Amino acid sequence: MVTITKNSNMVTLINVFTVEPEKQQKLIDLLIQATEKTMRHLPGFISANIHRSLDGKQVANYAQWRSHQDFEAMLHNPDASGHMQEIASFTKFAPNLYDVVESIQA
Amino acid sequence: MVTITKNSNMVTLINVFTVEPEKQQKLIDLLIQATEKTMRHLPGFISANIHRSLDGKQVANYAQWRSHQDFEAMLHNPDASGHMQEIASFTKFAPNLYDVVESIQA
């Protein structure tokens, strides 16, 4: 089970991809494939959660890594960057790393 | 505990705010205040999770609502829109609604 916890011992990647709606499913399939084949086997990978926007125009990956260093190492992995180059050929995306500072429930 | 689950019976709001680093903490404080005072008491609110980017330039809200309709009703709530107007005066943001289509763990 994937959980979101304040002040947890991990970093969160939030990456929002903008895509033509007719290619939204292709992007989702490629992100799942890249995660299953490569990312999930790299040191420090905790989870990836692929989100489809209701308007068809975006896909978001909410991913958790053990540390900033593990995430940076992934960026330099040739298999991982191969996946991202293919995805970059038909999407725009803006990744950033975060800490969870507050979690509020009803 | 906040959990991320594939095909769950809820919608996810991902809202990434861009802010001057010296105002990142002010933005975080306002988002927490808005959630505690207003959003968490509205019908259909499930959770809000406030994230601080490590580079200081962004804040992300990963929030869960019972339905698209509950989220839309929040947008028309005068207290909620008052909070968002204050936040809009010094940030840019791009909210969108999503479904979780895949969740992959190590």
Backbone of each chain as ProteinMPNN parsed JSONL, in Angstrom:
{"seq_chain_A": "MVTITKNSNMVTLINVFTVEPEKQQKLIDLLIQATEKTMRHLPGFISANIHRSLDGKQVANYAQWRSHQDFEAMLHNPDASGHMQEIASFTKFAPNLYDVVESIQA", "coords_chain_A": {"N_chain_A": [[0.836, -1.188, 0.0], [0.531, 2.208, -0.853], [1.468, 5.057, 0.911], [1.003, 8.426, 2.116], [2.918, 10.461, 4.066], [3.598, 12.863, 6.524], [6.739, 14.449, 7.028], [8.203, 12.16, 6.399], [10.739, 9.693, 5.805], [11.747, 10.083, 3.071], [11.876, 11.178, -0.403], [9.655, 12.979, -2.559], [8.756, 12.757, -5.893], [7.069, 14.833, -8.077], [5.721, 14.826, -11.169], [4.369, 16.421, -13.789], [2.958, 15.808, -16.831], [2.264, 17.211, -19.988], [0.147, 16.589, -22.687], [-1.079, 15.66, -25.957], [-4.528, 14.882, -26.104], [-5.186, 12.545, -27.582], [-2.929, 11.069, -27.347], [-2.686, 10.436, -24.724], [-3.171, 7.889, -23.537], [-1.117, 6.365, -24.686], [1.106, 7.592, -23.498], [0.632, 6.972, -20.787], [0.886, 4.171, -20.934], [3.61, 3.951, -21.658], [4.872, 5.096, -19.426], [4.152, 3.291, -17.417], [5.391, 0.993, -18.409], [8.127, 1.801, -18.398], [8.48, 2.108, -15.665], [7.961, -0.469, -14.661], [9.881, -2.014, -16.038], [12.375, -0.78, -15.546], [12.698, 1.491, -13.561], [11.608, 0.511, -11.083], [13.413, -1.357, -10.274], [15.659, -0.07, -9.509], [18.065, 1.198, -7.081], [16.625, 2.475, -4.125], [14.132, 3.115, -5.119], [10.759, 3.56, -4.267], [7.916, 3.911, -4.781], [5.712, 4.379, -7.639], [3.119, 6.282, -8.97], [0.696, 6.489, -11.244], [-1.223, 8.917, -12.802], [-4.177, 9.828, -14.521], [-5.42, 12.632, -16.157], [-8.711, 13.992, -15.902], [-9.545, 15.638, -17.949], [-8.107, 14.78, -20.118], [-5.735, 15.936, -20.961], [-3.412, 15.832, -19.478], [-0.928, 13.917, -17.671], [0.076, 12.617, -14.595], [2.86, 11.754, -12.614], [3.285, 10.551, -9.467], [5.73, 9.955, -7.445], [7.829, 8.066, -5.204], [10.954, 8.205, -3.627], [13.813, 6.918, -1.903], [15.858, 8.742, -1.331], [17.219, 11.956, -2.304], [19.639, 11.533, -3.603], [19.39, 8.91, -4.618], [17.393, 9.377, -6.485], [18.711, 11.141, -8.255], [20.712, 9.427, -9.2], [19.163, 7.644, -10.667], [18.415, 9.329, -12.783], [20.733, 9.357, -14.256], [20.963, 6.823, -15.156], [21.301, 4.738, -17.959], [19.2, 3.171, -19.127], [16.918, 4.245, -17.911], [17.078, 6.925, -18.808], [16.8, 6.531, -21.507], [14.097, 5.671, -21.707], [12.901, 8.091, -20.881], [13.677, 9.854, -22.884], [12.241, 8.927, -25.103], [9.648, 9.485, -24.212], [9.819, 12.244, -23.951], [9.748, 13.011, -26.579], [7.164, 13.475, -27.411], [5.785, 14.818, -25.442], [5.472, 17.457, -22.966], [7.133, 18.095, -19.9], [7.441, 18.649, -16.35], [9.311, 18.014, -13.891], [9.691, 17.848, -10.311], [11.223, 17.758, -7.056], [10.079, 16.985, -3.768], [9.319, 17.524, -0.234], [6.951, 16.172, 2.057], [5.076, 18.34, 3.912], [2.756, 18.75, 5.332], [-0.138, 16.886, 6.191], [-3.468, 16.516, 5.908], [-6.522, 15.302, 7.051], [-10.063, 14.643, 6.568]], "CA_chain_A": [[0.0, 0.0, 0.0], [1.288, 3.46, -0.911], [0.942, 6.022, 1.871], [1.605, 9.764, 2.162], [3.138, 10.743, 5.482], [4.355, 14.078, 6.851], [8.092, 14.272, 7.578], [8.675, 10.792, 6.208], [12.146, 9.582, 5.424], [11.82, 9.838, 1.624], [11.541, 12.358, -1.196], [8.548, 12.767, -3.49], [8.808, 13.359, -7.227], [5.804, 15.086, -8.769], [6.035, 15.153, -12.551], [3.135, 16.614, -14.553], [3.183, 15.753, -18.273], [1.205, 17.749, -20.842], [0.129, 15.692, -23.835], [-2.308, 15.699, -26.751], [-5.434, 13.875, -25.536], [-5.165, 11.259, -28.316], [-1.727, 10.331, -26.955], [-2.646, 10.265, -23.263], [-3.057, 6.472, -23.181], [0.237, 5.943, -25.068], [2.011, 8.079, -22.452], [0.398, 6.146, -19.591], [1.473, 2.843, -21.179], [5.07, 4.064, -21.624], [5.304, 5.34, -18.04], [4.016, 2.027, -16.678], [6.442, 0.114, -18.931], [9.422, 2.275, -17.892], [8.54, 1.838, -14.223], [8.028, -1.924, -14.437], [11.116, -2.583, -16.596], [13.624, -0.145, -15.114], [12.724, 2.292, -12.325], [11.3, -0.218, -9.837], [14.541, -2.211, -9.905], [16.811, 0.763, -9.143], [18.194, 1.398, -5.63], [15.926, 3.614, -3.541], [12.764, 3.274, -5.622], [9.717, 3.125, -3.315], [6.659, 3.717, -5.513], [5.296, 5.309, -8.689], [1.654, 6.289, -9.034], [0.405, 7.164, -12.51], [-2.54, 9.55, -12.748], [-4.738, 10.287, -15.793], [-6.315, 13.768, -15.91], [-10.073, 13.778, -16.412], [-9.693, 16.41, -19.19], [-7.357, 14.125, -21.192], [-4.588, 16.726, -21.425], [-2.22, 15.669, -18.646], [-0.669, 12.696, -16.908], [0.985, 12.96, -13.508], [3.506, 10.681, -11.872], [3.591, 10.877, -8.069], [6.655, 8.852, -7.141], [8.552, 8.183, -3.931], [12.316, 7.667, -3.632], [14.417, 6.92, -0.569], [16.67, 9.95, -1.124], [17.556, 12.806, -3.447], [20.769, 10.895, -4.283], [18.871, 7.787, -5.403], [16.687, 9.937, -7.637], [19.725, 11.649, -9.197], [21.363, 8.275, -9.819], [18.221, 7.153, -11.68], [18.474, 10.214, -13.963], [21.936, 9.041, -15.017], [20.908, 5.437, -15.62], [21.034, 4.778, -19.407], [17.873, 2.638, -19.449], [15.919, 5.225, -17.477], [17.072, 8.113, -19.672], [16.228, 6.094, -22.792], [12.636, 5.76, -21.58], [12.452, 9.477, -20.781], [13.846, 10.501, -24.195], [11.093, 8.567, -25.941], [8.482, 10.214, -23.701], [10.024, 13.674, -24.233], [9.548, 13.287, -28.007], [5.768, 13.879, -27.71], [5.15, 15.47, -24.287], [6.265, 18.388, -22.147], [6.954, 17.739, -18.501], [8.102, 19.532, -15.382], [9.482, 17.272, -12.641], [10.342, 18.503, -9.177], [11.311, 16.932, -5.844], [9.376, 17.609, -2.644], [9.047, 16.891, 1.056], [5.581, 16.373, 2.552], [5.151, 19.156, 5.133], [1.516, 18.635, 6.098], [-1.13, 15.954, 5.669], [-4.688, 16.833, 6.65], [-7.643, 14.48, 6.635], [-11.383, 15.159, 6.967]], "C_chain_A": [[0.881, 1.252, 0.0], [0.65, 4.455, 0.056], [1.687, 7.349, 1.753], [1.713, 10.158, 3.623], [4.01, 11.98, 5.639], [5.722, 13.71, 7.442], [8.605, 12.833, 7.468], [10.115, 10.821, 5.71], [12.281, 9.212, 3.95], [11.651, 11.169, 0.909], [10.444, 11.977, -2.183], [8.843, 13.486, -4.795], [7.384, 13.597, -7.684], [6.16, 15.58, -10.164], [4.724, 15.216, -13.331], [3.498, 16.722, -16.035], [1.985, 16.369, -18.989], [1.289, 17.043, -22.183], [-1.139, 15.943, -24.665], [-3.223, 14.573, -26.26], [-5.402, 12.528, -26.278], [-3.905, 10.44, -28.008], [-1.637, 10.098, -25.44], [-2.447, 8.795, -22.881], [-1.674, 5.926, -23.539], [1.249, 6.359, -23.988], [1.867, 7.245, -21.173], [1.061, 4.785, -19.768], [3.0, 2.895, -21.09], [5.594, 4.294, -20.202], [5.217, 4.055, -17.209], [5.136, 1.068, -17.095], [7.821, 0.51, -18.372], [9.573, 1.956, -16.408], [8.724, 0.35, -13.959], [9.388, -2.49, -14.868], [12.365, -2.071, -15.899], [13.538, 0.469, -13.714], [12.554, 1.435, -11.068], [12.444, -1.096, -9.368], [15.756, -1.402, -9.448], [16.852, 0.99, -7.625], [17.408, 2.632, -5.172], [14.535, 3.853, -4.078], [11.775, 2.764, -4.576], [8.384, 2.903, -4.029], [6.55, 4.721, -6.644], [3.79, 5.161, -8.835], [1.25, 7.157, -10.214], [-1.053, 7.63, -12.505], [-2.929, 10.065, -14.135], [-5.667, 11.473, -15.503], [-7.667, 13.526, -16.567], [-10.278, 14.527, -17.727], [-8.868, 15.846, -20.342], [-6.031, 14.765, -21.541], [-3.321, 16.533, -20.611], [-2.137, 14.258, -18.069], [0.277, 13.127, -15.799], [1.569, 11.691, -12.91], [3.84, 11.207, -10.484], [4.437, 9.718, -7.558], [7.438, 9.13, -5.875], [9.9, 7.489, -4.045], [12.905, 7.811, -2.226], [15.185, 8.21, -0.295], [16.836, 10.702, -2.442], [18.657, 12.136, -4.281], [20.307, 9.717, -5.138], [18.144, 8.285, -6.649], [17.681, 10.437, -8.688], [20.43, 10.507, -9.92], [20.471, 7.681, -10.915], [18.313, 7.989, -12.956], [19.673, 9.891, -14.846], [21.989, 7.589, -15.465], [20.528, 5.419, -17.106], [19.656, 4.224, -19.786], [16.788, 3.642, -19.096], [15.905, 6.431, -18.412], [16.594, 7.772, -21.078], [14.706, 6.172, -22.78], [12.194, 7.225, -21.62], [12.642, 10.229, -22.099], [12.681, 10.188, -25.118], [9.859, 9.37, -25.527], [8.594, 11.706, -24.023], [9.745, 14.017, -25.695], [8.112, 13.718, -28.317], [5.031, 14.475, -26.502], [6.058, 16.593, -23.783], [6.079, 17.98, -20.702], [7.852, 18.57, -17.601], [8.239, 18.794, -14.061], [10.048, 18.163, -11.535], [10.279, 17.558, -7.969], [10.786, 17.693, -4.635], [9.539, 16.805, -1.355], [7.582, 17.145, 1.411], [5.67, 17.142, 3.865], [3.874, 19.116, 5.963], [0.579, 17.673, 5.408], [-2.375, 16.087, 6.528], [-5.828, 15.962, 6.136], [-8.957, 15.046, 7.173], [-11.672, 14.769, 8.425]], "O_chain_A": [[1.849, 1.343, 0.755], [-0.562, 4.67, 0.025], [2.848, 7.392, 1.345], [0.712, 10.185, 4.339], [5.033, 12.122, 4.97], [5.838, 12.785, 8.246], [9.342, 12.355, 8.33], [10.621, 11.848, 5.257], [12.849, 8.174, 3.609], [11.321, 12.176, 1.536], [10.319, 10.821, -2.587], [9.143, 14.68, -4.802], [6.57, 12.674, -7.684], [6.812, 16.612, -10.326], [4.052, 14.202, -13.515], [4.247, 17.611, -16.44], [0.836, 16.09, -18.647], [2.372, 16.91, -22.754], [-2.154, 16.388, -24.129], [-2.768, 13.454, -26.026], [-5.575, 11.481, -25.654], [-3.821, 9.265, -28.364], [-0.619, 9.616, -24.943], [-1.645, 8.488, -22.0], [-1.114, 5.121, -22.794], [2.128, 5.583, -23.614], [2.863, 6.864, -20.558], [1.725, 4.296, -18.855], [3.619, 1.998, -20.519], [6.632, 3.753, -19.822], [6.1, 3.771, -16.4], [5.751, 0.414, -16.253], [8.585, -0.348, -17.928], [10.652, 1.581, -15.949], [9.545, -0.044, -13.13], [9.976, -3.323, -14.178], [13.31, -2.829, -15.68], [14.22, 0.022, -12.792], [13.283, 1.619, -10.093], [12.466, -1.536, -8.219], [16.768, -1.976, -9.046], [15.815, 0.977, -6.963], [17.521, 3.703, -5.768], [13.815, 4.704, -3.557], [11.935, 1.66, -4.056], [7.784, 1.835, -3.902], [7.194, 5.77, -6.629], [3.258, 4.051, -8.824], [1.426, 8.376, -10.205], [-1.976, 6.859, -12.245], [-2.112, 10.663, -14.835], [-6.595, 11.349, -14.703], [-7.757, 12.935, -17.643], [-11.096, 14.108, -18.547], [-8.925, 16.385, -21.447], [-5.269, 14.21, -22.332], [-2.258, 17.015, -21.004], [-3.123, 13.524, -17.995], [1.186, 13.922, -16.037], [0.875, 10.691, -12.723], [4.579, 12.18, -10.336], [3.922, 8.636, -7.276], [7.679, 10.283, -5.517], [9.991, 6.346, -4.493], [12.537, 8.709, -1.469], [15.173, 8.719, 0.826], [16.625, 10.162, -3.527], [18.616, 12.166, -5.511], [20.78, 9.545, -6.261], [18.259, 7.7, -7.726], [17.505, 10.182, -9.879], [20.715, 10.606, -11.114], [20.964, 7.266, -11.964], [18.294, 7.453, -14.064], [19.633, 10.126, -16.054], [22.963, 7.17, -16.09], [19.527, 6.029, -17.482], [19.009, 4.763, -20.684], [15.858, 3.869, -19.871], [14.832, 6.914, -18.774], [16.043, 8.629, -21.768], [14.096, 6.676, -23.723], [11.231, 7.566, -22.307], [11.871, 11.136, -22.411], [12.189, 11.064, -25.83], [9.119, 9.871, -26.374], [7.596, 12.357, -24.33], [9.527, 15.184, -26.024], [7.864, 14.274, -29.387], [3.809, 14.621, -26.526], [7.239, 16.668, -24.124], [4.99, 17.562, -20.31], [8.872, 19.112, -18.026], [7.378, 18.927, -13.191], [10.79, 19.108, -11.8], [9.411, 16.69, -7.876], [11.018, 18.893, -4.495], [9.843, 15.612, -1.364], [7.038, 18.205, 1.103], [6.268, 16.66, 4.826], [3.899, 19.411, 7.157], [0.505, 17.643, 4.179], [-2.348, 15.808, 7.727], [-6.07, 15.893, 4.931], [-8.96, 15.833, 8.12], [-12.731, 15.105, 8.956]]}, "seq_chain_B": "MVTITKNSNMVTLINVFTVEPEKQQKLIDLLIQATEKTMRHLPGFISANIHRSLDGKQVANYAQWRSHQDFEAMLHNPDASGHMQEIASFTKFAPNLYDVVESIQA", "coords_chain_B": {"N_chain_B": [[-4.593, 7.736, 8.021], [-3.202, 8.571, 4.881], [-3.765, 7.177, 1.748], [-2.737, 5.965, -1.491], [-4.496, 4.62, -4.105], [-5.107, 2.505, -6.802], [-7.753, 2.882, -9.161], [-9.546, 3.813, -7.252], [-12.422, 4.992, -5.43], [-12.565, 7.879, -5.819], [-11.56, 11.293, -6.591], [-8.493, 12.854, -7.586], [-6.884, 15.824, -6.858], [-4.245, 17.552, -8.256], [-2.231, 20.186, -7.645], [0.09, 22.395, -8.613], [2.009, 24.95, -7.394], [3.787, 27.847, -8.29], [6.28, 29.883, -6.942], [7.971, 32.7, -5.443], [11.024, 31.933, -3.833], [11.403, 33.126, -1.282], [8.849, 33.454, -0.449], [7.82, 30.96, -0.126], [7.312, 29.646, 2.341], [5.279, 31.251, 3.416], [3.23, 30.708, 1.584], [2.847, 27.966, 2.052], [1.91, 28.106, 4.709], [-0.511, 29.504, 4.316], [-1.931, 27.702, 2.699], [-2.235, 25.538, 4.435], [-3.75, 26.77, 6.432], [-6.082, 27.473, 4.974], [-7.009, 24.937, 4.35], [-7.444, 23.792, 6.885], [-9.301, 25.582, 8.028], [-11.422, 25.78, 6.178], [-11.61, 23.99, 3.711], [-11.479, 21.297, 4.71], [-13.839, 20.942, 6.006], [-15.797, 20.82, 4.15], [-18.298, 19.127, 2.113], [-17.345, 15.942, 0.971], [-14.604, 16.263, 1.038], [-11.543, 14.567, 1.376], [-8.678, 14.325, 1.785], [-5.804, 16.524, 2.132], [-2.542, 17.186, 1.045], [0.321, 18.745, 1.646], [3.127, 19.821, -0.083], [6.542, 20.724, -0.08], [8.822, 22.038, -2.325], [12.19, 20.973, -2.852], [13.899, 22.777, -4.062], [12.882, 25.225, -3.393], [11.166, 26.675, -5.014], [8.614, 25.853, -5.624], [5.35, 24.71, -4.551], [3.312, 21.97, -3.823], [0.001, 20.768, -3.851], [-1.476, 17.81, -3.077], [-4.425, 16.472, -3.276], [-7.418, 14.807, -2.165], [-10.685, 14.117, -3.198], [-14.122, 13.17, -2.819], [-15.666, 13.179, -5.145], [-15.884, 14.563, -8.496], [-17.948, 16.419, -8.562], [-18.149, 17.279, -5.888], [-15.685, 18.571, -5.673], [-16.035, 20.669, -7.547], [-18.118, 22.052, -6.298], [-16.771, 23.029, -4.064], [-15.118, 24.917, -5.313], [-16.92, 26.943, -5.782], [-17.56, 27.817, -3.31], [-17.733, 30.568, -1.15], [-15.897, 31.115, 0.99], [-13.772, 29.365, 0.401], [-12.993, 30.325, -2.142], [-12.191, 32.856, -1.446], [-9.85, 32.333, 0.075], [-8.304, 31.275, -2.036], [-8.068, 33.441, -3.744], [-6.423, 35.184, -2.307], [-4.071, 33.672, -2.272], [-3.584, 33.542, -5.003], [-2.675, 36.072, -5.489], [0.059, 36.202, -5.236], [1.214, 33.977, -6.37], [1.586, 31.554, -9.056], [-0.548, 29.056, -10.362], [-1.58, 25.718, -11.29], [-4.086, 23.824, -11.354], [-5.366, 20.453, -11.61], [-7.618, 17.71, -12.187], [-7.547, 14.221, -11.441], [-7.579, 10.633, -12.09], [-6.267, 7.766, -10.427], [-4.413, 5.538, -12.223], [-2.496, 3.578, -12.166], [-0.484, 1.947, -9.745], [2.6, 1.346, -8.535], [4.858, -0.581, -6.728], [8.102, -1.051, -5.174]], "CA_chain_B": [[-3.492, 7.559, 7.075], [-3.567, 8.85, 3.492], [-3.264, 6.131, 0.853], [-2.969, 6.108, -2.935], [-4.986, 3.321, -4.556], [-5.578, 2.421, -8.184], [-9.195, 2.69, -9.369], [-10.295, 4.081, -6.025], [-13.667, 5.711, -5.657], [-12.35, 9.283, -5.471], [-10.754, 12.009, -7.577], [-7.29, 13.457, -7.025], [-6.452, 17.138, -7.324], [-2.828, 17.89, -8.126], [-2.093, 21.613, -7.91], [1.484, 22.818, -8.424], [2.127, 26.401, -7.268], [5.119, 28.416, -8.479], [6.342, 30.983, -5.968], [9.329, 33.149, -5.11], [11.47, 31.131, -2.687], [11.229, 33.806, 0.013], [7.427, 33.384, -0.064], [7.366, 29.567, -0.106], [6.739, 29.304, 3.65], [3.998, 31.969, 3.52], [2.261, 29.952, 0.788], [2.554, 26.732, 2.797], [1.077, 28.464, 5.862], [-1.853, 29.858, 3.843], [-2.616, 26.488, 2.228], [-2.626, 24.768, 5.622], [-4.832, 27.517, 7.069], [-7.292, 27.33, 4.149], [-7.497, 23.556, 4.459], [-7.952, 23.559, 8.242], [-10.466, 26.42, 8.328], [-12.534, 25.703, 5.221], [-11.75, 22.829, 2.824], [-11.682, 20.001, 5.374], [-15.209, 20.862, 6.515], [-16.745, 20.788, 3.027], [-18.718, 17.769, 1.749], [-16.55, 15.218, -0.02], [-13.16, 16.381, 1.277], [-10.928, 13.368, 1.965], [-7.376, 14.702, 2.342], [-4.915, 17.446, 1.425], [-1.167, 16.857, 1.412], [1.07, 19.917, 1.185], [4.507, 19.44, -0.381], [7.499, 21.814, -0.269], [9.894, 21.593, -3.224], [13.531, 21.113, -2.279], [14.552, 23.954, -4.658], [12.273, 26.438, -2.846], [10.41, 27.44, -6.021], [7.26, 25.35, -5.837], [4.603, 24.011, -3.504], [2.292, 21.162, -4.475], [-1.068, 20.195, -3.039], [-2.021, 16.545, -3.593], [-5.639, 16.393, -2.461], [-8.374, 13.773, -2.576], [-12.1, 14.464, -3.021], [-15.009, 12.032, -3.085], [-16.175, 13.225, -6.523], [-15.709, 15.771, -9.287], [-19.009, 17.357, -8.172], [-17.76, 17.872, -4.598], [-14.6, 19.51, -5.938], [-16.617, 21.853, -8.198], [-18.874, 22.802, -5.285], [-15.777, 23.749, -3.264], [-14.654, 26.082, -6.078], [-17.936, 27.991, -5.704], [-17.752, 28.219, -1.919], [-17.116, 31.901, -0.987], [-14.716, 31.069, 1.867], [-12.686, 28.707, -0.339], [-12.472, 31.191, -3.199], [-11.455, 33.932, -0.764], [-8.495, 31.826, 0.329], [-7.54, 31.092, -3.279], [-7.742, 34.773, -4.295], [-5.245, 35.686, -1.584], [-2.922, 32.889, -2.748], [-3.335, 33.894, -6.411], [-2.057, 37.392, -5.592], [1.534, 36.141, -5.252], [1.692, 32.715, -6.954], [0.888, 31.004, -10.221], [-0.812, 27.646, -10.108], [-2.192, 24.981, -12.385], [-4.749, 22.642, -10.79], [-6.083, 19.536, -12.499], [-8.21, 16.551, -11.518], [-7.01, 12.971, -11.975], [-7.797, 9.293, -11.54], [-5.065, 6.93, -10.32], [-4.587, 4.392, -13.134], [-1.54, 2.514, -11.83], [0.326, 2.173, -8.55], [3.645, 0.316, -8.612], [5.795, -0.499, -5.611], [9.367, -1.769, -5.373]], "C_chain_B": [[-3.996, 7.815, 5.652], [-2.944, 7.778, 2.601], [-3.579, 6.476, -0.595], [-3.327, 4.73, -3.468], [-5.512, 3.434, -5.979], [-7.088, 2.195, -8.217], [-10.013, 2.898, -8.101], [-11.512, 4.934, -6.361], [-13.531, 7.169, -5.205], [-11.653, 9.971, -6.643], [-9.585, 12.669, -6.853], [-7.052, 14.81, -7.679], [-4.945, 17.22, -7.169], [-2.689, 19.345, -8.55], [-0.659, 22.025, -7.578], [1.54, 24.344, -8.49], [3.582, 26.803, -7.51], [5.189, 29.72, -7.691], [7.793, 31.448, -5.818], [9.777, 32.418, -3.842], [11.272, 31.815, -1.337], [9.759, 33.813, 0.468], [6.917, 31.947, 0.003], [6.7, 29.22, 1.229], [5.402, 29.995, 3.872], [2.903, 31.207, 2.78], [1.857, 28.666, 1.512], [1.612, 27.037, 3.968], [-0.357, 28.775, 5.429], [-2.627, 28.634, 3.369], [-3.079, 25.634, 3.411], [-3.821, 25.431, 6.31], [-6.16, 27.353, 6.308], [-7.885, 25.935, 4.298], [-8.123, 23.316, 5.825], [-9.259, 24.32, 8.497], [-11.672, 26.077, 7.463], [-12.637, 24.348, 4.525], [-12.117, 21.549, 3.576], [-13.098, 19.832, 5.905], [-16.245, 20.754, 5.4], [-17.089, 19.343, 2.654], [-17.772, 17.156, 0.713], [-15.053, 15.379, 0.137], [-12.635, 15.107, 1.928], [-9.562, 13.71, 2.57], [-6.734, 15.796, 1.504], [-3.509, 17.197, 1.958], [-0.27, 17.915, 0.784], [2.546, 19.541, 1.088], [5.347, 20.682, -0.649], [8.598, 21.33, -1.208], [11.255, 21.875, -2.609], [14.246, 22.345, -2.825], [13.924, 25.271, -4.21], [11.289, 27.137, -3.762], [8.977, 26.984, -6.22], [6.665, 24.791, -4.538], [3.561, 23.196, -4.255], [1.265, 20.712, -3.444], [-1.585, 18.948, -3.746], [-3.236, 16.254, -2.718], [-6.618, 15.377, -3.037], [-9.789, 14.222, -2.22], [-12.948, 13.263, -3.427], [-15.454, 12.001, -4.543], [-15.805, 14.553, -7.169], [-16.724, 16.843, -8.835], [-18.666, 18.039, -6.835], [-16.644, 18.894, -4.789], [-15.142, 20.796, -6.566], [-17.397, 22.711, -7.192], [-17.927, 23.609, -4.392], [-15.334, 25.021, -3.989], [-15.64, 27.248, -5.979], [-18.255, 28.406, -4.273], [-17.033, 29.551, -1.673], [-15.879, 31.889, -0.086], [-13.524, 30.462, 1.131], [-12.126, 29.64, -1.408], [-11.776, 32.415, -2.619], [-10.02, 33.532, -0.465], [-7.678, 31.788, -0.971], [-7.197, 32.434, -3.929], [-6.507, 35.351, -3.617], [-3.985, 34.984, -2.108], [-2.56, 33.27, -4.182], [-2.632, 35.236, -6.552], [-0.53, 37.33, -5.628], [2.08, 34.796, -5.76], [1.012, 32.48, -8.3], [0.599, 29.55, -9.907], [-1.655, 27.032, -11.212], [-2.831, 23.713, -11.821], [-5.312, 21.74, -11.884], [-6.56, 18.338, -11.689], [-7.814, 15.262, -12.232], [-7.688, 11.745, -11.352], [-6.447, 8.577, -11.457], [-5.265, 5.699, -11.211], [-3.593, 3.269, -12.856], [-0.749, 2.921, -10.602], [1.316, 1.021, -8.451], [4.599, 0.505, -7.441], [7.034, -1.345, -5.891], [9.202, -3.248, -5.047]], "O_chain_B": [[-5.065, 7.345, 5.264], [-1.747, 7.505, 2.687], [-4.546, 7.178, -0.89], [-2.562, 3.779, -3.308], [-6.266, 4.349, -6.308], [-7.635, 1.43, -7.422], [-11.039, 2.249, -7.896], [-11.606, 5.517, -7.442], [-14.268, 7.637, -4.337], [-11.207, 9.307, -7.579], [-9.672, 12.998, -5.67], [-7.023, 14.924, -8.904], [-4.416, 16.988, -6.082], [-2.996, 19.694, -9.69], [-0.248, 22.007, -6.418], [1.173, 24.951, -9.495], [4.5, 26.168, -6.99], [4.285, 30.552, -7.758], [8.726, 30.676, -6.04], [9.008, 32.295, -2.888], [11.0, 31.141, -0.344], [9.46, 34.136, 1.618], [5.717, 31.726, 0.169], [5.65, 28.578, 1.252], [4.487, 29.406, 4.448], [1.786, 31.071, 3.28], [0.677, 28.323, 1.575], [0.639, 26.318, 4.193], [-1.309, 28.362, 6.091], [-3.831, 28.528, 3.601], [-4.176, 25.076, 3.391], [-4.773, 24.763, 6.715], [-7.211, 27.126, 6.908], [-9.102, 25.769, 4.363], [-9.193, 22.716, 5.928], [-10.195, 23.79, 9.096], [-12.806, 26.079, 7.941], [-13.619, 23.629, 4.71], [-12.977, 20.795, 3.122], [-13.517, 18.718, 6.219], [-17.437, 20.613, 5.672], [-16.277, 18.438, 2.851], [-17.446, 17.785, -0.294], [-14.291, 14.705, -0.557], [-13.203, 14.621, 2.906], [-9.316, 13.418, 3.74], [-7.065, 15.979, 0.333], [-3.308, 17.019, 3.159], [-0.118, 17.981, -0.435], [3.136, 19.019, 2.034], [4.914, 21.587, -1.361], [9.244, 20.32, -0.928], [11.449, 22.885, -1.933], [15.104, 22.908, -2.147], [14.393, 26.336, -4.611], [10.636, 28.094, -3.347], [8.203, 27.65, -6.907], [7.371, 24.457, -3.587], [2.983, 23.682, -5.227], [1.606, 20.328, -2.325], [-2.072, 19.019, -4.874], [-3.098, 15.842, -1.567], [-6.638, 15.125, -4.242], [-10.057, 14.649, -1.097], [-12.548, 12.453, -4.263], [-15.605, 10.925, -5.122], [-15.463, 15.524, -6.495], [-16.389, 18.024, -8.742], [-18.873, 19.242, -6.681], [-16.645, 19.95, -4.156], [-14.752, 21.893, -6.164], [-17.34, 23.94, -7.234], [-18.24, 24.736, -4.008], [-15.189, 26.075, -3.369], [-15.242, 28.409, -6.08], [-19.121, 29.251, -4.048], [-15.841, 29.659, -1.958], [-14.908, 32.588, -0.374], [-12.407, 30.971, 1.219], [-10.909, 29.737, -1.563], [-10.861, 32.956, -3.242], [-9.087, 34.294, -0.718], [-6.522, 32.208, -1.005], [-6.164, 32.561, -4.586], [-5.648, 35.939, -4.274], [-2.964, 35.626, -2.355], [-1.383, 33.317, -4.541], [-2.056, 35.526, -7.6], [0.113, 38.307, -6.012], [3.266, 34.508, -5.6], [0.011, 33.113, -8.636], [1.404, 28.88, -9.26], [-2.345, 27.726, -11.959], [-2.205, 22.653, -11.806], [-5.688, 22.214, -12.956], [-5.99, 17.997, -10.652], [-7.752, 15.211, -13.46], [-8.273, 11.804, -10.271], [-5.587, 8.762, -12.318], [-6.181, 4.908, -10.98], [-3.819, 2.13, -13.263], [-0.389, 4.086, -10.435], [0.924, -0.137, -8.302], [5.087, 1.608, -7.193], [7.013, -2.24, -6.737], [10.159, -4.015, -5.155]]}, "name": "protein", "num_of_chains": 2, "seq": "MVTITKNSNMVTLINVFTVEPEKQQKLIDLLIQATEKTMRHLPGFISANIHRSLDGKQVANYAQWRSHQDFEAMLHNPDASGHMQEIASFTKFAPNLYDVVESIQAMVTITKNSNMVTLINVFTVEPEKQQKLIDLLIQATEKTMRHLPGFISANIHRSLDGKQVANYAQWRSHQDFEAMLHNPDASGHMQEIASFTKFAPNLYDVVESIQA"}
